[in-house]
């Protein structure tokens, strides 16, 4: 009995060291959130909440592998979908701070060939356009073909009009996976490093975070989730299928324009810590990754800056969310791929950070936000908000 007690004590102390504090126990909240997860046919999920400088609550729900009833644990990795864009933007903005990239320089300078929307050949296309989703880039002209090099899709000598909308860059908001994906190419061009190496070395490693753009690069790849559609009725990707996807470790910007769209794998606590970093103005646990003014620029409207003449709901890969809490502006990003739903939001006034990732659920939308996320956030706010 004494040995069992000691073992349990060691586990508890280890958990406190890893998280920085003992998480709050709230069985009633656990049960209420469990009902919400069940109502939305969630297979597996992790929800992590921070307040100030501490993670205060975590709810791991359901199964990482449904068939064998493998439970979701704190160290389970989920694919993040489009929240990848906001995290990748941290590295982009580090390079901007260093002067290796500029928000308003024509990206032609970086890729080495002329890039123009063929409908507006005199309008430059910039990094600010890519990050504010005002690039005018479309995914209808070859983006989905993984064999197409970037030049074939955007250079003026190829005249690929299918890859552009009939709007000048900076004049219309259109959410663009293609535009955000080119960020990955620019990271490689500016840093001289493979995308994963660059982001890991300069963002994840300084914070002690284990995340990667390919699951095989994680420290414990056996802990990745299976991915499900239709509330668990269909297996979308097994662990083996995810791990077997090819990974190119070289610096290859012509082919790496899809990685920053939604490829990142991460666990819930580490995702929450990214939110804490941004909520804290670029610093976490004494480690500063971005200047405070850089984070302020990321969350700000880009209207009137560079060639952006409209008020996009995105700053620089950060969504300004005014429809989640009445009278409050929150910041963050949402991710959806198949039936995956992920969210990372923070409220600067209350210092609340909300991180959610699922591996499959009924991710119907409610006023542009996943209904499950809205329901879960409302319950968290009721307990931990102001």
N, C-alpha and C positions, 0 to 999 in steps of 0.2 A: 504493500500500500504506500509506504514511504517513497519507493522508487517511482510509482505512478504519479504521486503528488509532485515530486521534484521534476519529473519530465514535463508535466503540465505547466509548472511554474516557468521552466526554461522556455517552453513554447510561447507562453504569454509575454515574457520579457523580450524574447526575440521579435515578436510581432510589434511590441511597443517601440523597439529600436528602429525597425524598418519603417514604421509610419511616423515616428516622431512623437506619438502620444497614443494613449489608449482610446479607441473609438467609443463613442457614446452608445450605450445599449438602449434600445427603444423597441421592445417587442410589439407594442401596439402599432407603431409606425411600420415596423417590418411587415406585420399582417396586412395593413392597409395598402402598402405598396405592392405586396404580393397579389392582392386582389386586382389591382390595376394591371400588373403584368399578365395575370391570367386572362383578364377581360380582353386584352389585345393579343392573345394567343402567342405570347412570347416563349420562345424556346429557351434562350439563355440571355442573361444580361448582367451588367454591373453598373451600379449607380453610386457615385462618390460625391460627397458634399464637403466643402471647406468653408470656414469662416475665419476671416483674418489670416493669420499665419499657420492655421492648423486644419488638418483634415479631421472632421468631427463625426462623420457618419458614413457608413458603407453598407450597401445591400447587394449581395451577390445572389442572383436568382436563377433557378432552372439548370439547364444542362449545356455543357460544352459539346457533348456527344450524346445525342438523344437515344440512339439505339442501345448503347451500353450503359445508359444512365450515369454518365460521368458528369459530376456536378461542376458548375462554375465556381472557381476559387479566386481569392484576391490576386493570384499570380497568373490567371488565365489571360491570354492575349486575344484581342478582338481586332478584326480589320475595321479601320476607322472610317472608310469612305471619305466623303468630301471635307471632313474636318482636317484631313491631311493638308489641304490648301493653306489653312491658317497657320498650322505648325511649320510648314515649309516656308511660309512668308517670314518667319523669324530669321532664318538663315539669309533669305534675300535681303532683309533690312540690315543685317549685320554687314553684308557686302556693300550696301548703299552707304552705311556709316563709314566704311573703310575707303570709299571712293572707287571701288572696283565696278560698281553699277551706279547708274543714275536714273532716277524715276522718269525723267522727261527727255532722255536721249533716244533717238530713233533706234529701235532694236536692230536695224540693219547693221549698225556699227558693231554690234556684238556677234551676230551670226555670220557676218562676212559676205552677205549678198543683199540686194535690195528687196525690202519687204514693203508692199503697199496693198491696200484694198484696191482691187482693179476698178471699182466704181468711183474711187476717190484717189487717183494716183498722186495728188499733191499733198495728201494728208499723211503725216508720219504716224507710225504705230509705236507706242512707248510702253515701258514697264508699268507706268501708272495706269495705262489703259488695261493691261493684262490683269492687274491686281484689283481694279475697281469694277471689273466686268463691263468696261466700255470699249472693248477692243474691236468690236464688229466681227470677230471671228466666229465661224460656224463649224459644226461637226458633220456637216452633210456632204463634204466633198473629198472623203478619203481618210479622215481622222481615225476611223474605226479599223482601217487596214494596218495592222502592226508592222507590215513590211515597208510601208512608205516612209522614206526619210523626210525630215522636216522641210528641207529645201523644196522637195517636190510639191509640198502643200501650200507654201506661203511665198515663195520667191516670185518676183515679177516676171522672170523669164519662163515660168511654167504657166502663168495665166490661169490659175485654178480659181475661177470665180465661184465655184461651189463651196469654197471654204470661207466665204465672206458674205455678210449681209449687205444690203443696199443702204448702208448708213455709214457716215464718216466716223472714224474712231473719235471717241470722246463726246459724241452727241446723243447717244442712246444707251440705256442700260439693257444689256442682255447677258444673263448668266452664261458663262462660257467655260466649259471644261477644257477646251482646246487652249484658250488663252491662259488659264491657270496652269496647264500642263507645260507650256513653254517656259514657265518659271524654272522648272527643273533643268532645262537645257541651259538657261542663263546662269544658274548656279554653277554648273559644270564649267561653262566657258569663263566665268569670272574667277572661279576658285582654282581651276586646274585639277579638281578632284572629282572622283565619282560621286554622284549625288548622295548616296547613302553614307559614304565616308565623310563627306563634307558636313552633312547635317549631324551625323553622330558625333564627330569630333568637336564641333563648335556649338552644338545645342544640347544634345542628349548627355554626352559624357560629363560635361561640367556639372550637370544637375543630378548625376547618378541615375539617369533614366535609361531603361532598356526598351528601345523601340527600333523598328527597321522597316524599310520599304519592301523587303522580301522576308517572309517568315523564317526562311532558312538561315538568316543572319542574326536571329535572336539568340540569346544565351540559352534558352530552354525551348526550342521549337516544338517539342512534343506537347507543350501547353497551349498551343493555338486551338481555337474553336473550329468546329465544323460550321458551315454556313448553310442556312435553311431559307426556303421560300414558303409562302402560303401557311404561315403559322406552324411550320414543322412537317407539313405534308409532303414536301419535296426537298431532297438534299441538293443544295446548289453547288457546294464544294466540300469535299472531304479534306481531312488533314493532309493526306497523301497528295491529292490533286493540287492543293495550295503550295505544298513544299516542292512539288515536281515542276512547277512553272520555272522557265528558264530565267536565270539572273545574269546580267552582263556586268562584271565588276570593273570594266574599263571606263574611261572618260569618253562618252559617246553622245554628245548633245544632239546629233542628228537623229538618234533613235530613242532618246530618253525624254521625249516631250509628253509622255503619258503618266509618268510615275508620280508627279506631285498632284495629280487629279484626285486620287483616292486610294493609294496603295499601302498606306502606313498601317503597321500592326503595333498595338500598345495595350497595356493593361489599364484598368480604371483609375488606380491611384496615380499613375504617372500622367495620365491625361488630365486629371484634376490639378496636378502640380503645374502643368503647362498653363492652365487657366489662372492659377495663383500667380505665376510669373508675370503674366500680362496684366492681371489686376493690380499687381504691385508696381507696375511701371517698368518692367524689364528686369527685376531683381528677385531672387528667391534664395533663401537660406544663406545670405551673404555673397551670393554669386550674381554678378550683373552681366547679362547677356546683351541687353539693349539699353540705350539711353532713354530716360523717361520721355523726352520730347519725341523720340522715334515712335514709341508706343502711342503717344497722343496723336501723332500723325496717322498711325495705322487705324485708329478708331474714328478719325474725323472724316467728315464729308470732303470729297475731293473736288467738289464744284468750284470752278474758278482757278484751279491749279493746273499748270501745264496746258494741255489742249482739252481738258474735261470741262464741258459747259453745262452739264446736267447734274442733278443730285442723285447719284446712285445710292441704293441702300447699303452698299459696301464702301468702306474706307479702303484700306489696302489689305484685302483678303479677310477683313473683319466685318461681319454683318452688324449693322446698327438695328437692334430689335426693339421696336416700340409697341408691339402688340402682344407681349407676354404678360406684362404687369402694367396695369393702368397707371398712367402718369409717370412711368419710369422708362428710361432708356437703358437697355441692357446691351451687352456686346458679346460676340462669339461667332459660332458657325454651326451649321447643321449638315449632317451627312446622310445620304440615302443611296443605296445601291441594291437593286432587287428588293428584298424585304428587310435588309439591314437598316437600322435607324441609329444615329449617333448624334449627340449634342454636347457642346461645351459653351456655357454661358456664364458671364459674371456681371454682378451688379456693383458698380464702384461705390455706391453710397453705403450699402449694408455690408460690403466686402464678402458677400456670398458667392461661392463658385459651385456650379452644378455641372457634373460630368456624367454622361450616360452613353453606354454602348450596348447594342444587342447583336445577336448573331442570327436573328430572324424573328419577325413579329408581324402583326397587322399594322403596317405603318401608314395608314390613311392620314390625310392632311386635314388640318383645321386652321384656316386662315394662314397658310404658308408655313405652319409648324406642325410636325408630326403630332397627331392627337395624343399618342401615348406619352410623348415628352411633355406636352402641355399639362396632362393630368398628373404626371409624376412631379413636375415642377411646382404645380399649385399646392400639392400636399407638402412638399419640402418647404416651400415658402411659408405655409401656415405654421410650421413648427420652428423654423430657423430664421425666417426673414424678419423684417422690421414691422 
